[in-house]
C-alpha cells in the first residue's frame, strides 16, 4: 500500500512551510493523491518529488506559470533553463552598467539630473546607441559627394561596439555619456559637416609642404617646450617644415586649409570612440597642428 502524507508531514519532509505547500497545492502544482474521511488532503511520494522540483525552479527565479508548464510537460526544464540564462545575462549586464554608472557618479560628484541622464544613456541597447551615432553621421554628411576619403571617415565615425563591455569601466561609461552629449550639440554637428563639405570639394589634402610627419617631428617638440610660434625661434622651427621663401599668401592659404581640418572636439570624438571600443590610446595631435597654423599666420 502506498504511503500517504498529510500537508504537515509533507512540509516536514521537504522542509517547506505548510502555507507554501498548501498554496502550491491550491494552484494545482502539487495535487493531492486523495482525501481522508474528514476531507483532509493526503499526498504521496510523487508529490514530494514535485515539491522539490517546484522549489528548485522557484529558487532559480522561474515564475509559477512556467513552473506549471514544466510540470505539465508543455516545455522542458532545459528550454526553461536556456531562456533564463539569457534573461540572467541581460540582468547581469544591466547590474554591471548600473554599478559603473554609480562609480562614475561618485567620482564626478554628479547631480541627480546628471545621474539620471547617465543611467538612461548607459542602459541603451546596442541598436539604440548605434542609431544615435548613425543619425549624427547621416546629418553631418548629408548631400556630401561620397569621395573615398569622406566615405572612409564617415564609416569610421560609426564604429560603435556591438555591446558595451560586460563590466564597463567608469571611464568607458563616462566616454559614452560625453560622446552622446557631443553628437547632440548642433555646433559640433555643423563643424563636422564643414569638414565633410570641404573634403568633398577637394581640400582634404593640404599642399605637399605641409607634411604631417614633419609637423609632428618639429612642431611637437616646440609646443612641448613652450616655444612661441610667432617668435624668431618659432619661425626658425617653421622653416624646417616649409620652405623659408614660401610667399605670405601661400602660407595663409595653407594655414586656412589646415585649420579647416584641425578641431579639438573632432579629435575628442575619435578619442571617446576609441575608449569605448578599447582601442590603443593616442596622444592628441591637434594642439601640434594649431601651433603650426599659428606659426604660418605669424
Secondary structure, DSSP 4 states (H G I P E B T S, - for coil): ----B-HHHHHHHHT--HHHHHHHHHTTSS--SEE-TT--EEB-HHHHHHHHHHHHHHHTT--HHHHHHHHTTSS-HHHHHHHHHHHHHHHHHHHHHHHHHHHHHHHHT--HHHHHHHHHHHT--HHHHHHHHHHHHHHHTTT----HHHHHHHHHHT---SS--TT--HHHHHHHHHHHHHHT-HHHHHHHHHHHHHIIIIISS--TT--HHHIIIIIHHHHHTT--TTSHHHHHHHTTTS-TT--HHHHHHHHHHHHHT--HHHHHHHHHHHHHHTPPP----HHHHHHHHHHHH-
